[in-house]
Amino acid sequence: MNKKQLGFTLIELMISLTLGLIITAAAVLLFITGQRSAAMQKGVAELQDNANFGLNYITKDIRMSNLNTKKAEINDGTLYGGVVLTTKDSADVETSASTVKPTIPTTITLADFLVSQSDDRLATVGTGNAWTGSSNVEDTSGTELRSDQLVIQYLPQYTINGNNYDGGFDCEGNPILFPKTENLRVYVQRYFLRADDNASSNESSPLALACDAGYYAIGDFHAADSTAIPPIAATIPATAPSIITGLGGAGQIIIKRVDQFRVLFGIQDSETDTSASTPVTNIIHQYVSIKDYMALTAPRPRILSLQVGMLVRSTQSVGAESAVKSDQEFTVLDQTVKVRTSTDPKYIRQVVSQTVALRNALGERE
């Protein structure tokens, strides 16, 4: 008997191979799409964890501005509290009848690079751990922009802990704890961008938001009752401070991978409407940069709130993801910015912002 040979014909084999390749290509495409989606989701999650939680942390500290001072009004002449804007040597410090009115005692010599700054308020910037204006962004015309620096000061709410004054912790995580035999301390904290010294090897000069804390003593305010916390005076005490201990260091990183840091002041000002037969004075509120605030005529208006904005990016790269544009523009408070051209891979970026009412600056208003 003749036996027939069984098997696939050439056409059947080609069809089966073609179908197999189509199925394999669909599976690979599905896998790649899943990887891209996972990278995007991980990047967004990192932004939420890093930026939002970090922002909540610093806004809690910012709300302590002007804590425990006798004067509720915050401006560029508020002593011992509020926002640190000037030193006795600042070019734009307020003067009245030959009296200099900086925001820290005149007995302290402090470089302008360690007080609040924005834009081109200073002709030159600092070096090292001082404010350098470092950022990774430019405006829409291609001009590089500087980041801001915010400096606040406050008298902690001290409690008695054995033989010590206990004021909690500063923004670097250091305990505010010292013997009752010492003078009380006003704490100064500055927030600024600097190079991240703990970056990944494949990153090119990433920046991070850091906080640097220091303090100065406010003279002999000890009360007869050892359980009482002495109040702060409205003027410089006889035993005047001469240095801010600890300020000017690299600080502690609060938020990693920040491309831009921007601060605006919410101010209360007044203007007179002379168009009517009887002039009317109107109270106006607006947000201005630190530089624009210091350009106003002294006495400058009171600061009621702060707006803090940051452009942050993810740790995880999204590769060549087409949905992420290299020339994308972002609005950071009053600035429209884009990231400077970089050889780094693509990252997800997001603007986070917060408006902080300064609760210790809202009283004593008509």
SULHU-V824882 format. One record per run of one state. SS is the DSSP state (H for helix, E for strand, C for the rest). FROM is the first residue (numbers start at 1). LEN is the number of residues. If there is no record, write none. Layout:
# SULHU-V824882
ss->SS from->FROM len->LEN
ss->SS from->FROM len->LEN
This chain:
# SULHU-V824882
ss->C from->1 len->9
ss->H from->10 len->53
ss->C from->63 len->19
ss->E from->82 len->2
ss->C from->84 len->10
ss->E from->94 len->3
ss->C from->97 len->2
ss->E from->99 len->3
ss->C from->102 len->10
ss->H from->112 len->3
ss->C from->115 len->2
ss->E from->117 len->1
ss->C from->118 len->19
ss->E from->137 len->3
ss->C from->140 len->4
ss->E from->144 len->1
ss->C from->145 len->4
ss->E from->149 len->7
ss->C from->156 len->3
ss->E from->159 len->3
ss->C from->162 len->2
ss->E from->164 len->6
ss->C from->170 len->5
ss->E from->175 len->5
ss->C from->180 len->5
ss->E from->185 len->11
ss->C from->196 len->11
ss->E from->207 len->11
ss->C from->218 len->27
ss->E from->245 len->1
ss->C from->246 len->6
ss->E from->252 len->5
ss->C from->257 len->1
ss->E from->258 len->16
ss->C from->274 len->6
ss->E from->280 len->10
ss->H from->290 len->5
ss->C from->295 len->7
ss->E from->302 len->12
ss->C from->314 len->5
ss->E from->319 len->1
ss->C from->320 len->9
ss->E from->329 len->4
ss->C from->333 len->2
ss->E from->335 len->5
ss->C from->340 len->6
ss->E from->346 len->1
ss->C from->347 len->2
ss->E from->349 len->9
ss->C from->358 len->1
ss->H from->359 len->3
ss->C from->362 len->5
